[in-house]
Amino acid sequence: MPTQPRSPQTSHPLSRRQFLAAQLALPLGVAATLRAASPTAAPTPATSSKLKIDRIETFPVRYPMTGYFKFFAGPSGEAGRAAVILKVTANDGTVGWGESVPLPTWSDETLETAVVALNRYLIPALIGADPTDFAGAHRRLDAAIAPAFSTAMPITRAGLDIALHDLAGKASGQSLHQLWGRPRGAPLTLSWTVNARTLDEVEPLVAEGRRRGYRHFNIKVAPDLEFDVALSRRVRALAPEAFLWADANCGYDPATALAAAPRLAAVGVDVLEAPVRPNRLSTYQELKKQGALPIYMDEGIVSPVELAEFIRLGMLDGVAEKPSRCGGLWSCRQQIELLQSKGLAFLGSGLTDPDISLAATLALYAAYGLKKPAALNGPQFLTSSVLKQPLTVVNGTLAVPNGPGLGIEVDEAKVRALAARS
């Protein structure tokens, strides 16, 4: 039987409630001080790099938002877009920044569980490790919190992965695309999210996107198929030239999904994403065989392992990728390369990513030649940035930051101020 965690001041075991309260009450930066003696830290492998991770600081924040997006409705969302900003410092003083973006209305990870998992388990496992050894870092994280069906706490650990990539790039003086030996890529064309609650909202939402330079649209559908067909028809009429991407976020039941694909295709939808939950394997196979629309999976694709299995089972035409969902850049690169080797496509998506996570996503998609407009709606809904030079949408496009690592400059004073306000 595992033993209960003990307080560093006493030998008496803590109750679960006391333990969680203690973890959430840790002041910013305190966790790094406690980690050196943590029994969960894995031994450091021998590597050729002299760089070692010295400390990692966590900054739980909530970014203010504007507009309506269903995943940020309700008590947990109305406070803003939750994130944990991570600052990884190497033994030579080089700093890498990352960002975890938990979202309880879309996943089983929350701001609170992310903070506990990072401070108690994941961060201690990386202290003393080589920050340039991405595979080794992920092995340590797997040892700290074991995988179940797939990677454990993938959204939470994505922030650590991004920070390691940023640090490795800065240490070598290379941008991410140089680190990967790939081209920088062109600015990415974005897709505007239409999350209409009534048909009367559709025209103003599309008009606002056009006013801001967007020409392509992704729509939130499910579970009401009749509304979805009317919504799709209206958006297509307003934007006849657009790439129109319907995302059900697993909201249809199997029978409705099979009815939805041909009806949505008939009114001009180009692709259907995540029509049913990912454990509906046979439904995905039926939709793929039906062939009414290209079927892209999203939820349920976390590691390259299940992606390879789902491809083998004939369940998909491609994946709506999200580095922030699948454990970070290291995993997402493997997935994209697997898809491309099989002649399948990837769409570029995200989790309403703030600037740090967004910069990593831009670098990845551009380096791998994303063809379709990317549904990266952080700039659409978020109203705050922690960068010295915020990422700015120009005519519906976002350029890849140019510079070592992520190519961005984080303003630590802004980070601390946002954390204090949050």
SVG drawing of the C-alpha trace seen along z (x, -y; Angstrom):
<svg xmlns="http://www.w3.org/2000/svg" viewBox="-34 -45 63 47">
<polyline fill="none" stroke="black" stroke-width="0.4" points="0.0,0.0 1.3,-3.5 2.1,-5.7 0.4,-9.0 2.5,-12.1 4.0,-13.5 4.6,-17.1 8.3,-18.2 7.8,-19.5 6.3,-16.4 6.1,-12.6 2.3,-12.6 0.6,-11.7 -1.5,-14.3 -5.1,-13.8 -5.9,-14.0 -7.8,-17.3 -4.8,-18.7 -2.4,-17.6 -4.3,-19.2 -4.8,-22.4 -1.1,-22.6 -0.2,-22.1 -2.6,-24.8 -1.4,-27.2 2.2,-27.1 3.4,-30.6 4.7,-31.1 8.3,-29.8 8.2,-27.9 7.7,-24.5 11.1,-24.8 12.8,-25.1 11.1,-21.9 11.9,-19.8 15.6,-19.1 15.0,-16.6 11.8,-15.1 11.8,-11.3 10.0,-11.3 12.8,-12.9 14.2,-10.4 18.0,-9.8 19.7,-12.0 20.9,-10.0 24.4,-10.5 24.2,-12.8 26.6,-14.9 24.9,-18.1 26.3,-20.1 22.9,-21.8 20.8,-20.7 17.4,-21.9 18.0,-23.9 14.5,-25.0 11.0,-25.4 8.5,-28.0 4.8,-27.9 2.5,-30.9 -1.3,-29.9 -3.2,-32.6 -6.5,-33.5 -6.4,-35.5 -9.4,-37.9 -11.7,-37.1 -14.2,-38.7 -17.2,-37.3 -19.1,-34.1 -17.4,-30.7 -19.2,-27.7 -16.2,-26.1 -15.7,-29.2 -19.3,-29.6 -20.3,-28.9 -18.5,-29.5 -15.1,-28.1 -14.9,-29.8 -16.3,-33.2 -13.3,-33.9 -11.1,-33.8 -8.9,-31.4 -7.0,-29.4 -3.4,-28.6 -0.2,-27.7 2.8,-29.6 6.1,-27.8 9.6,-29.2 12.4,-26.6 15.9,-27.8 19.0,-25.8 22.2,-25.7 23.8,-28.3 20.9,-30.7 19.2,-30.1 15.4,-30.4 12.7,-28.7 9.0,-29.6 6.0,-27.3 2.3,-27.2 -0.2,-24.6 -3.8,-25.3 -6.2,-23.0 -9.9,-23.2 -12.4,-21.2 -15.3,-21.8 -13.3,-20.0 -11.0,-17.6 -10.5,-16.1 -7.7,-18.6 -8.4,-21.7 -6.3,-24.6 -6.2,-23.1 -5.2,-19.5 -2.6,-21.0 -0.9,-22.9 -0.9,-19.9 0.4,-17.5 3.2,-20.0 4.4,-20.9 4.1,-17.5 5.0,-15.1 6.0,-16.3 8.4,-19.2 10.4,-17.2 10.9,-14.5 12.7,-17.0 15.1,-18.7 18.6,-17.8 17.6,-16.5 19.1,-17.6 16.6,-20.0 17.6,-19.2 16.8,-15.5 13.1,-15.6 12.6,-11.9 14.3,-11.5 12.2,-14.2 9.0,-12.5 10.2,-9.2 10.7,-10.9 7.2,-12.4 5.7,-9.0 7.5,-7.6 6.2,-10.4 2.5,-9.9 2.0,-6.6 0.0,-6.6 -3.5,-5.0 -5.1,-4.6 -2.7,-7.2 -0.3,-9.9 -1.2,-11.1 -2.1,-14.7 -1.2,-15.6 -2.4,-19.2 -0.6,-19.9 2.7,-18.4 2.5,-20.2 3.6,-23.4 6.8,-21.7 7.5,-20.3 7.1,-23.8 9.4,-25.3 12.1,-22.7 11.9,-23.4 12.2,-27.2 15.2,-26.6 16.9,-24.2 16.5,-26.7 17.8,-29.6 20.8,-27.6 21.7,-26.7 20.8,-30.0 18.3,-28.3 14.6,-28.8 12.3,-25.8 12.3,-25.1 16.1,-25.2 16.2,-22.9 14.0,-20.5 15.9,-21.0 12.8,-22.2 11.9,-25.4 10.4,-28.3 7.3,-28.3 4.9,-31.1 2.5,-33.1 -0.5,-31.0 -4.0,-31.8 -6.5,-31.6 -10.1,-30.5 -12.7,-32.5 -14.8,-30.5 -18.5,-30.9 -20.1,-29.6 -23.7,-30.9 -26.4,-30.2 -29.2,-31.4 -29.3,-31.9 -29.7,-35.6 -26.2,-35.7 -24.6,-34.2 -24.5,-37.2 -22.9,-39.6 -20.3,-36.9 -19.3,-36.4 -19.2,-40.1 -17.0,-40.7 -14.6,-38.0 -14.5,-39.6 -13.9,-43.0 -10.8,-41.7 -9.5,-40.2 -10.6,-36.6 -11.9,-34.8 -12.4,-31.2 -14.7,-29.9 -15.0,-27.0 -18.4,-26.4 -19.4,-24.6 -22.1,-22.0 -23.9,-19.3 -26.1,-18.0 -29.1,-19.7 -28.7,-18.5 -31.5,-20.7 -29.9,-23.8 -26.5,-22.7 -27.7,-22.3 -29.3,-25.8 -26.2,-27.3 -23.9,-25.7 -26.1,-26.8 -26.1,-30.4 -22.4,-30.6 -21.7,-29.1 -24.1,-31.7 -22.2,-34.5 -18.8,-33.1 -19.0,-31.2 -15.3,-31.1 -14.4,-30.0 -13.0,-26.7 -15.9,-25.7 -15.0,-23.3 -17.6,-21.8 -16.5,-20.7 -18.9,-18.6 -16.6,-18.2 -17.9,-14.6 -21.5,-15.9 -23.5,-13.6 -24.7,-10.2 -23.7,-7.5 -27.0,-7.6 -27.1,-11.4 -23.5,-11.5 -24.1,-9.2 -27.1,-11.3 -25.2,-14.5 -22.3,-14.0 -24.2,-13.8 -26.6,-16.6 -23.7,-18.9 -21.9,-18.1 -25.0,-19.0 -25.0,-22.6 -21.4,-23.2 -19.4,-22.0 -15.9,-20.8 -14.8,-18.6 -16.4,-17.2 -14.3,-17.1 -14.9,-14.8 -18.5,-13.8 -18.7,-11.3 -16.7,-10.3 -13.3,-8.6 -14.3,-5.4 -17.0,-4.9 -14.5,-3.0 -17.1,-1.3 -18.9,-4.6 -15.7,-6.3 -15.2,-3.3 -18.7,-3.6 -18.3,-7.4 -15.0,-6.8 -16.6,-4.1 -19.7,-6.4 -17.4,-9.0 -19.8,-11.8 -17.2,-14.2 -13.6,-13.8 -13.6,-12.7 -11.0,-14.3 -10.4,-13.1 -9.5,-15.4 -10.4,-14.4 -8.9,-10.9 -5.7,-11.5 -3.1,-12.2 -0.1,-10.1 1.3,-8.6 0.4,-5.1 -3.4,-5.4 -3.1,-7.4 -1.3,-4.5 -4.0,-2.1 -6.8,-4.3 -5.3,-4.7 -4.9,-0.9 -8.5,-0.5 -9.6,-2.8 -11.3,-5.4 -10.1,-8.8 -9.0,-10.9 -6.9,-13.1 -6.4,-14.8 -7.1,-18.2 -3.8,-18.6 -3.2,-20.5 0.2,-20.5 -1.4,-21.8 -3.6,-18.7 -1.2,-15.9 1.7,-16.6 3.5,-19.2 5.6,-19.6 7.5,-16.4 4.4,-14.2 2.7,-16.4 5.6,-16.3 5.5,-12.5 1.8,-12.5 2.1,-14.9 5.0,-12.9 3.0,-9.7 0.0,-11.2 2.1,-12.5 3.8,-9.2 0.4,-7.6 -0.9,-10.2 -3.3,-11.6 -3.8,-15.3 -3.7,-17.4 -5.7,-20.5 -4.2,-23.1 -6.3,-23.7 -5.7,-24.7 -7.3,-25.2 -7.8,-29.0 -4.1,-29.2 -2.6,-32.4 0.6,-33.8 3.2,-31.4 1.4,-28.2 0.2,-29.9 3.8,-30.8 4.8,-27.1 1.8,-26.0 2.6,-28.5 6.1,-27.3 5.1,-23.7 2.3,-24.2 4.4,-26.4 7.4,-24.2 5.3,-21.2 3.6,-23.1 0.0,-23.3 -2.2,-23.6 -5.6,-24.7 -6.6,-27.7 -5.8,-27.1 -8.5,-27.3 -6.3,-29.2 -8.8,-31.4 -6.8,-32.7 -6.5,-36.1 -10.3,-36.1 -11.3,-35.6 -8.3,-36.6 -7.7,-40.3 -4.4,-40.1 -0.8,-39.1 2.3,-38.5 4.7,-39.2 6.7,-42.3 5.6,-42.3 2.2,-40.5 1.4,-38.3 -0.8,-40.3 -3.2,-39.1 -2.8,-40.9 -5.4,-40.4 -6.5,-37.1 -2.9,-35.7 -0.3,-35.2 3.4,-35.2 5.8,-32.7 7.9,-34.6 11.5,-34.8 14.3,-34.2 15.8,-31.6 13.5,-29.1 9.8,-30.2 11.0,-33.5 9.1,-35.5 10.1,-37.6 8.1,-37.0 7.7,-40.0 8.0,-38.4 6.6,-41.5 3.4,-41.0 3.4,-37.3 3.6,-38.1 1.0,-40.9 -1.5,-38.6 -0.8,-35.9 -1.5,-38.4 -4.7,-39.6 -5.8,-36.0"/>
</svg>
